[in-house]
Amino acid sequence: MIFLFSSPILDPTILTLMIFSLGWKVAVFYTLITSVLSIVIGFALEKLGFESAVKEVTVKELMWLQRLLVLPLPGKRQLIL
């Protein structure tokens, strides 16, 4: 849940543009505030039961890559690279 909030607002492109347009102090302040708020909001939504609203999606075109990265081990264990 936390990734859903922090990923778009803490994008490196946005932070880089913010450093050059508004200064590094503003960018650091923005990063700290948005990181803390993303964590708080993510945990709050998890406690309220919003995890069921997130849909798990598998991209079929990348299934071959997943098969390459998962190595079967003896028994029913797998090694994920």
N, C-alpha and C positions, 0 to 999 in steps of 0.2 A: 504494500500500500504506500509506503513512504516513497518508493521509486516513482510512482505515478505523479507525485507532486514535485519532487525535487529534480527529476530529469529535465523537464522543459524549462524550468526557471533558473537552473544552474548549468545551463549549456555553456561549454567553453567559448563558443563564438560570442554569446551574449556578454560573458564576463570580459572577454578581450575588448570588445567594442566599448564596454562600460569603462574599462581602465583608460582607454585612449580618449574617450569623449568627456568623462566626468572625473577622472582621476582615480588613483589606486586606493585612496582612503574610502571613497564612496563605494568602490567595488568590493573592498574587504568588508565594509559594514553591510552591504547588500547580501554578500555571501553568508555571513554569520547569521543575520536575521532570517533569511530564507531557509537556511539549513535547520535552524532551531524550529521555526514554524512548520516546516515540512515534517520533521520528526514528531512534533506534538500532534499535528493534524492526522498523520498516519496512524499513530497509536490510538488516538481518539476514535477514528473510524473503525479500527480493528476491534476496539472494545465495544463499539455500538453494533458490531456484526455486519459491517459492510463488505467483508471479505467475499461473501457469496455473490456480490454484485460484479466482481471482477471475473471476466470470462477467460478461461485458459484456451489459448489458440496455438495450434501447431501448423507451421507453414510446410506444406507437402513438398515443395520444391527443395527444401533443405533437409529432408529426411535422409538422403544419402550421406550427408555430412554427419548427421547424428550417428548413423551406423558405423562410420569410420572412427568416430571419437569414443565409442563405447566398445570396450574389449571384454568378451566373456571370460570369466575365471572358473576354476573348478567349482562344482556345486551350482548354486543359483546366484552367485555373486557376480557383479560387473565392476569393471574399472572404467571410470569416466574421465577422459583426458580433458 
